[in-house]
Structure formats: structure tokens, C-alpha cells
């Protein structure tokens, strides 16, 4: 099941406020049906049926021309999608390679890599309970003095315990490589922000919904997104207000 980021301030954006109610639903359709680089092979008939009303798609595209472009092949492209979801794409980073391949398929890679689509209004939809940062690029760090540096950070041990269930720990300690992954994860977001993702993975393991624990390298790389913490709209809004207050 694919998921998307959302700009929590989208409702206050002037361009979005100016849309009719059915056009806002149409934007949700576009953002949830496009591929992982924001390109939509637009089936307008099907969209009208599922939205429940007929949309004037030409008018909508004109209203959202800063955000949406119709490509030469007729497909629709959410221009800020990649920048918003994934940030700067690096070919050396494994999690990004599939997005780069898809952009090249659509002949959009050069435009995105040069920043062509940046600096426009955010339109994309959020699937995490944290900030809309891109998946974590795992840095190629050397082992020189890393054990000494990381051992000072007790949060790596706490995160290790979150990652494993209590029954599986049995006195185990993280390896040097695991400590590197844990530290990089903590560079990405705070310890307590990781806990709901770890808890959800362990819960799914206990319930038999997944057969194996996602390897630490991949879980903290970009696979943690599949264990999205369940948070309703009101809880998320309250958390965002608190986050702004704490800054």
C-alpha cells in the first residue's frame, strides 16, 4: 500500500483555498494515484467515478499550473513531488535508485537534478507522523574511532532495545555496524520518534502479519515507513503545534 506526505499548512495555502470542494478532492486523487516521482497516467473517467462528481480537469490544471504540469505524452506531473518526498537524489544511495530510474523513464531526471521543479507551492501528502524529510541515506563512514564515539551515546542502546522485542534481546549487544546504523538513525530523528515504528514492527511480528524482522540496515534506511504509527488527524495536529512551540 503506497503512502504519501502532506504539507500540514496546505489548507492555508492561497492556491488550495481558492479551489472548489470537488477540486480539492481531485487534488487528493492526483497525489494518491501518481507514481513515486509524482507522474500520473490520468484516467479522468475513472477519477470522476471514484471522486463521485464530474471534475473540470482543464480548469483544475490551470488553477494549479504552478504545481502541476501536463507532459508531452499527456501524463500529469506534480512538479515538487520528488523534492518534497525524497529531497536531493544521490545515485550512490541505494534507496534513491528506483526513483532516479523512474525519473529517467519519464525523461524528467535532468530537470529534477538541476532543481527545475523547486521553489513552488507544496502539494504533497504525508504518511509519517514526523517531519517530511526524505528517507535516510546511509553514510559511508569509516570505523576509525567510531566505536569510542558512538559508545558515548546511550540513545543508540535504547534504540537497539526498541528495535528488538524484549524476548529477543537476551543480553545481546549491537555490533559495530549496527551501532553505525543506529547512530545514523538518531541523526535523522529523535529517539522517541523512532519508538512507534519499532513498536509497530514488533507488533506485526507477534501477530504474524510479517514473517521476519526487517534488517536494521534497511529498516533505518527507508523501510521504516511501512510501519507508519497510527495517529489520527487531531493527535497529529496537536503534536505539530507542540513541535512548533518547542522550536
N, C-alpha and C positions, 0 to 999 in steps of 0.2 A: 504494500500500500504506500504510494507516494505521498509526501507531505511537503508543505511549503512554509516559508517565513511570512510574517506580516509586519508592516510598519504600524506600531500601536498608535501613531498620530495620523493615520490615513484619514480618519473621519474629520479631522480639522483641516485637511489639505483643501485649498480652494477648488482645484480641478475636480476633486472627488465630491465635494459638497454640491457642485453645480450639476452633477449627474442626477437623472431621474432614478427613482427606486429600482425600476426594472433594469436600468443601465448599470447600477451598482451590482446587481445580481449577475449581469452579463460579465462584468469585470472579474467577479469571483469565478465564473465559468472559465474564462480565459486563463486565469492564474492557476487554477487547479487542473486544467486539462492540457496545458502546454508541457513540453518535454523538459529535461533537466537543464537546458540552456535558454528556456523561455520561448521556444518556437512552437506554434500551434498550427496543425493541419486542420483548418477551421471548417467544421461541418455545421453550418448555420441552421439547417433544418432540424438536426438533432438537438442543437443548443436551444432553439426556440421551444421544442417539445419538453425538454428537461427543465428549463427555467420556468415554463408554464405560461409564457406570453411571447408575442412576436416582438423581436428587437429590431430597431432600425440600426443595423450594424454600420452602415456608412456614416450616419450621424455620430455614433459612438466613437468610431475611429478618428473622426475629425476633432471631436472634443478631447480625445486622448492622444493626439498626434505627437505630443512631446514624449509620451510613454510607449506608444505602440506604433510599429512600422509594418506596412504590408510589403513583403519581399517580392522580388521579381516573379517568383513561382506561385504567388498568391497566398503563401502562408503568412500568418501574423507573428510578429516578434515583439516580445516585451523587452525593450532595449536595456533596461537596468537590471534585468534578472540575474545575470551572471555576477555582476559586480556586487549586487545586494546579497546573494546567497553564498557565493564562493570567494569573493574578494579577488586578489591577484592570483591568476592561474600560473603555476610553475610546472613545466614539463618534467622536471626532476622529481615531482611529488606524485606518488602513485595514486592517491585519492582523486587527483585532478585530471588524470589522463583520459578518463572516459568522457569528461566534459569537453576537453580540448578536441578529442576525436569527433564528438558530436558537432562542435562549432565548425570544424573543418568540413564536415559533411554538408553543413548549411552555408558554407563559404562566408562565415562570419568571424573566423578566428582572428584574422588580421585586424579587423575593426575593433574587436573587443580587447585584444592585446595592446593596441595603441591607445586605448581609453576613449574610443569614439563614443561609447554609449554612456559615459559617466556624466555626472552633473545634472541629472534630470530628476523629476519627482519620483519618490519611491512608490512602488505599487505592489510589491510582492508580499506573500503571505507566510507567516511564521509557524514553525512546527516544534519549536522548543520552548521551554519555559525560561530560557536565559536570553542573553542578547543575540542579535542576528549576525554573529561572527561566522566566518567560513569554517569548514572542518579543519582540524588541527594538522598542519604539515609537520611530520616527524623530522626534526632536525638531525643532521648527521653530526653528532657530537663525538669527540674523542673520549677515550676512557681515562685520559691523564687527569689525575686528581679528582675525578668525578665522584668516586666513592666517598672521599672525605667531604666534598661539598654537599652532596645530597644527604649524607647521614645526619647533617645538621638540621635538616628539615623533617621534623617529626610528622608533618602532614602527609608525607609520602607513605609512611607506615599506616596512618589512619585510612588513607585512600586505598591502600592494599587490602586492608580489612573490609572496607566497603565492597571492593571488587569481588572478594571471595565471601562465601557464606561462612558463618562461624563453624559449621560442621566440617568444612573442607580445610580450614586453616591448620589445625593440629600442630601448632608450633612452627609452621613454615614461615620462612622469611623471604622477602623478594630478592631475586638475583640482581646482579649489577645492571643488566639490560632492562629488567623490569623496573628498577629504580629510575632509569633514564626515562622510560615511558611515563611513569607516574609523575616525575618532576615536570615533564613537558605538558602533561595534562593539567597540572596545577598552574603552569604558566598561562594556560588557556582560560581557565575559570577557577573559581574558589572551590575549596574542599567540599563545603556543604552543598554547592550547586551540582556536584557530581553524585551525591548520595542517592537522589531519586532515580537516576539512571541505573546505578548499580543495584539498587533495591528491586527495580522492575525486572532486570535481567535475572536476578536470583529467584524472584517470584515465578517467572516464566519457566525457569529450570525446574523448580519444585512441582509446578503444575503440569509439567510435561509438554508445555507449548513449544519449547525448543529442546533439542536433544543435547547440545553441547554448549558450554560457555564460550562466548566469543573471545578469541585470543586477545590478550591485553594490548598487543601492538595495534590490532585493528579496532578493538573497542574504543580505545582512546584516540584512534586516528580519525575515523568518521562513522564507525558503525554504531556508536552510542545513540545516534539519532533514532534508530529503530526502537529504542526503549524509552520513548518520549514519556516523561512524567505526566500523569493525568491531572490537568489543572483547569478548572472552569474559568469562564470569562471574568467573573468578579474577583476570584482569587488572583488571577493574573494581573488585573488592573491594580489591585491593592498592592501587589508586590512591586509593580513598576513604579508606583507613586513612592513607595518606601525606598527603592533604589535611587530615585532622583533626589530624594531628601537626604540620603546618606552620602551623596557625592559631594 
